[in-house]
Amino acid sequence: MSQQIEKQLVRERFASRLKSYKEHAMVQQSMAKTLTELLFNVHAGHSFNRVLEVGSGAGILMADLLGRCTVDTYYANDLVEESALFLKELLASFPVREFHFLPGDIERMLWLPSELDLVVSNATVQWLDDLESFFRSMSKRLRRGGVLAFSSFSTSNMQEISAIAGGGLRYHSLHELEQLAGKYFELTNCREEVQRLEFASPEAVLHHIRQTGVNALSRRTWTKSQYKRFIDQYKEQFSCAHGVSLTYHPVYCCMKTRAS
């Protein structure tokens, strides 16, 4: 059963982990690289006039994107205001003419830039309440032929955690994403993959999750007995050659606004 997303809790958890995020978010870093590769398979050129990134975080996707192309005006949005400090430090290495940071919930913002050439987002849209409204909004802000490229997670993501602890995000299947986005965009390249990481112990899995901020669904604190039960069940159900496993299920979508 999926849980209601409390955006303030999401903000707090990710804000507290910005410094550790790059070190521990191995999958998200891999996703950013894959997303930029898919993007440039769709977009022949290597320059954009106006770009909006949704969920910019510590700048993982920004670094990959600006390492592959030039951008005149870069708009970056994130729920965590402290993200701006990381992005401005990163931007010192790239020739972006204008940079604007847009703090806040992308679903609640009163103003967003228009006539965009590109909207990008890495490992973020799974936190949105109304994904179809997001697609509709982005289609209105992109110029004709503009590109939306995003990565997210799908139905098997962190299945070990939800199998034992219950709850978890409501992940969309790739087919569902294609159906929702297809109402507003021409789909050009969508794919998915499954990655299984191995950790020495369930405790190491929980540490990994805390350090990346993705434990942002509940303020609940486990009792000692609940914690021990989780550890024991994890070992029993998800042991592997080098400890225990944790499943990630990334999806990647690139699409263009319709010609008419």
C-alpha positions as CSV (number, residue, x, y, z in Angstrom):
1,M,0.0,0.0,0.0
2,S,1.4,3.4,-1.0
3,Q,1.7,6.3,1.5
4,Q,0.7,9.9,1.2
5,I,3.8,12.1,0.4
6,E,4.5,14.7,3.0
7,K,6.5,17.3,1.1
8,Q,7.9,19.0,4.2
9,L,9.3,15.8,5.4
10,V,10.8,15.1,2.0
11,R,12.4,18.6,2.1
12,E,13.8,18.0,5.6
13,R,15.3,14.5,4.8
14,F,17.0,15.6,1.6
15,A,18.2,18.9,3.1
16,S,20.0,16.9,5.8
17,R,21.7,14.6,3.3
18,L,22.8,17.0,0.5
19,K,26.5,16.7,1.6
20,S,26.4,12.8,1.6
21,Y,24.1,12.4,-1.4
22,K,26.7,12.2,-4.1
23,E,28.8,9.7,-2.2
24,H,26.0,7.3,-1.5
25,A,23.6,7.8,-4.5
26,M,25.4,5.4,-6.9
27,V,22.3,4.4,-8.7
28,Q,21.1,8.0,-9.1
29,Q,24.5,9.0,-10.6
30,S,24.3,6.1,-13.0
31,M,20.8,7.2,-13.9
32,A,21.9,10.7,-14.7
33,K,24.6,9.5,-17.1
34,T,22.1,7.1,-18.8
35,L,19.5,9.9,-19.1
36,T,22.0,12.3,-20.8
37,E,23.0,9.6,-23.2
38,L,19.4,9.0,-24.2
39,L,18.8,12.7,-24.5
40,F,21.6,13.2,-27.0
41,N,20.4,10.2,-29.0
42,V,17.2,12.2,-29.5
43,H,18.5,15.7,-29.7
44,A,21.1,16.0,-32.4
45,G,22.5,19.4,-31.3
46,H,24.7,20.2,-28.4
47,S,23.3,23.5,-27.3
48,F,20.1,24.7,-25.6
49,N,18.9,28.2,-25.1
50,R,16.6,27.8,-22.1
51,V,16.7,24.8,-19.8
52,L,14.7,23.9,-16.7
53,E,15.8,21.2,-14.3
54,V,13.3,19.8,-11.8
55,G,14.7,18.4,-8.6
56,S,18.3,19.6,-9.1
57,G,19.5,18.4,-5.7
58,A,23.3,18.4,-5.4
59,G,23.9,18.9,-9.1
60,I,24.5,15.3,-10.3
61,L,22.4,15.7,-13.5
62,M,23.5,19.3,-14.1
63,A,27.2,18.2,-14.1
64,D,26.5,15.5,-16.7
65,L,24.4,17.7,-18.8
66,L,26.7,20.7,-18.9
67,G,29.6,18.4,-19.5
68,R,27.9,17.3,-22.8
69,C,26.4,20.6,-24.1
70,T,26.2,24.4,-23.7
71,V,23.2,26.1,-22.1
72,D,22.5,29.9,-22.3
73,T,19.9,30.2,-19.5
74,Y,19.6,27.5,-16.8
75,Y,16.6,27.4,-14.4
76,A,17.0,24.9,-11.6
77,N,14.2,24.0,-9.2
78,D,14.4,22.1,-6.0
79,L,12.3,21.6,-2.9
80,V,15.5,22.1,-0.8
81,E,16.6,25.8,-0.8
82,E,20.1,24.8,0.3
83,S,20.6,23.1,-3.1
84,A,21.4,26.5,-4.6
85,L,24.7,26.6,-2.9
86,F,25.9,23.3,-4.4
87,L,24.7,24.3,-7.9
88,K,26.3,27.8,-7.9
89,E,29.6,26.2,-6.9
90,L,29.3,23.6,-9.7
91,L,28.4,26.3,-12.3
92,A,31.7,28.0,-11.8
93,S,33.1,25.3,-14.1
94,F,30.7,25.9,-16.9
95,P,30.0,28.8,-19.3
96,V,26.3,29.3,-18.5
97,R,25.3,33.0,-19.2
98,E,22.3,33.1,-16.8
99,F,21.4,30.9,-13.8
100,H,18.1,31.2,-11.9
101,F,17.3,29.0,-8.8
102,L,13.6,28.4,-8.2
103,P,13.1,27.0,-4.7
104,G,9.9,25.2,-3.8
105,D,7.4,22.5,-4.8
106,I,7.2,22.4,-8.6
107,E,3.5,21.4,-8.3
108,R,2.7,24.5,-6.3
109,M,4.8,27.2,-7.9
110,L,2.9,30.3,-9.1
111,W,5.5,31.1,-11.8
112,L,7.6,28.9,-14.1
113,P,9.7,29.9,-17.2
114,S,8.2,29.4,-20.7
115,E,9.6,29.0,-24.2
116,L,11.9,26.3,-22.8
117,D,14.0,24.1,-25.1
118,L,14.5,21.4,-22.5
119,V,13.0,20.2,-19.2
120,V,15.1,17.6,-17.4
121,S,14.7,15.7,-14.2
122,N,16.6,12.8,-12.6
123,A,15.1,10.5,-9.9
124,T,12.6,13.1,-8.8
125,V,9.1,12.8,-10.4
126,Q,8.2,9.8,-8.2
127,W,7.8,12.4,-5.4
128,L,5.1,14.3,-7.3
129,D,1.4,14.0,-6.3
130,D,-0.1,14.5,-9.7
131,L,2.1,13.3,-12.5
132,E,-0.3,14.0,-15.3
133,S,-0.7,17.6,-14.2
134,F,3.1,17.9,-14.3
135,F,3.3,16.6,-17.8
136,R,0.5,18.9,-18.9
137,S,2.3,21.9,-17.3
138,M,5.6,21.1,-18.8
139,S,4.1,20.7,-22.3
140,K,2.8,24.3,-22.0
141,R,6.1,25.7,-21.0
142,L,8.2,24.0,-23.7
143,R,8.4,25.5,-27.1
144,R,7.2,23.5,-30.1
145,G,9.6,20.6,-30.6
146,G,11.0,21.1,-27.1
147,V,12.2,18.1,-25.2
148,L,11.2,16.6,-21.8
149,A,13.7,14.0,-20.5
150,F,13.4,12.4,-17.1
151,S,14.3,9.4,-15.1
152,S,12.3,7.9,-12.3
153,F,11.7,4.6,-10.5
154,S,9.2,1.8,-11.3
155,T,7.2,-0.9,-9.6
156,S,10.0,-3.2,-8.4
157,N,11.9,-0.4,-6.7
158,M,13.1,-1.2,-3.2
159,Q,10.7,-4.1,-3.2
160,E,12.6,-5.7,-0.3
161,I,11.8,-2.7,2.0
162,S,8.1,-2.7,1.1
163,A,7.8,-6.5,1.4
164,I,8.9,-6.3,5.0
165,A,7.9,-2.9,6.3
166,G,4.9,-2.2,4.0
167,G,4.1,1.2,2.6
168,G,6.3,2.9,0.1
169,L,5.8,5.2,-2.8
170,R,3.2,4.6,-5.5
171,Y,5.6,3.8,-8.4
172,H,4.2,3.9,-12.0
173,S,5.0,1.2,-14.5
174,L,6.8,2.3,-17.7
175,H,3.5,1.6,-19.6
176,E,1.6,3.9,-17.2
177,L,4.2,6.7,-17.7
178,E,4.0,6.4,-21.4
179,Q,0.2,6.6,-21.3
180,L,0.2,9.7,-19.0
181,A,2.9,11.5,-20.9
182,G,1.6,10.4,-24.3
183,K,-1.4,12.7,-23.8
184,Y,0.8,15.7,-24.2
185,F,4.1,14.5,-25.8
186,E,5.4,12.5,-28.7
187,L,7.4,9.7,-27.1
188,T,10.8,9.2,-28.6
189,N,12.8,6.9,-26.4
190,C,11.7,5.1,-23.2
191,R,13.3,2.2,-21.4
192,E,13.7,0.5,-18.1
193,E,16.2,-1.6,-16.2
194,V,16.6,-3.5,-12.9
195,Q,19.7,-3.1,-10.8
196,R,20.3,-5.2,-7.7
197,L,22.9,-3.8,-5.2
198,E,24.5,-6.0,-2.6
199,F,25.3,-4.9,0.9
200,A,27.1,-6.6,3.7
201,S,24.0,-6.5,6.0
202,P,20.5,-5.1,6.4
203,E,22.0,-2.5,8.7
204,A,24.1,-1.3,5.7
205,V,21.0,-1.1,3.5
206,L,19.3,1.1,6.1
207,H,22.4,3.3,6.3
208,H,22.5,3.6,2.5
209,I,18.8,4.7,2.4
210,R,19.3,7.2,5.2
211,Q,22.3,8.8,3.5
212,T,20.5,9.4,0.3
213,G,17.4,10.9,1.9
214,V,14.9,8.5,0.3
215,N,13.5,7.4,3.7
216,A,11.2,10.5,3.4
217,L,7.8,8.9,3.8
218,S,7.3,8.6,7.5
219,R,8.4,10.2,10.8
220,R,7.7,6.9,12.5
221,T,10.5,5.6,14.8
222,W,10.8,1.8,15.2
223,T,10.9,0.2,18.6
224,K,13.8,-2.2,19.3
225,S,11.7,-5.2,18.7
226,Q,10.4,-3.8,15.3
227,Y,14.0,-3.0,14.2
228,K,15.2,-6.5,15.2
229,R,12.2,-8.1,13.4
230,F,13.1,-6.1,10.2
231,I,16.8,-7.1,10.3
232,D,15.9,-10.8,10.9
233,Q,13.3,-10.9,8.1
234,Y,15.6,-9.1,5.7
235,K,18.4,-11.6,6.3
236,E,16.0,-14.5,5.9
237,Q,14.2,-13.3,2.7
238,F,16.9,-11.4,0.8
239,S,20.3,-13.0,1.5
240,C,22.7,-13.2,-1.4
241,A,26.3,-14.2,-2.1
242,H,27.9,-11.1,-0.4
243,G,25.2,-10.3,2.2
244,V,21.8,-9.0,1.2
245,S,20.3,-7.4,-1.9
246,L,18.4,-4.2,-2.6
247,T,16.5,-3.7,-5.9
248,Y,16.4,-0.5,-7.9
249,H,14.1,-0.2,-10.9
250,P,15.0,2.9,-13.0
251,V,13.0,4.1,-15.9
252,Y,14.1,6.7,-18.5
253,C,11.8,8.7,-20.8
254,C,12.7,11.2,-23.6
255,M,9.8,12.9,-25.5
256,K,9.1,16.0,-27.6
257,T,6.2,18.4,-27.6
258,R,3.8,17.7,-30.5
259,A,4.2,19.7,-33.7
260,S,0.6,21.0,-33.6
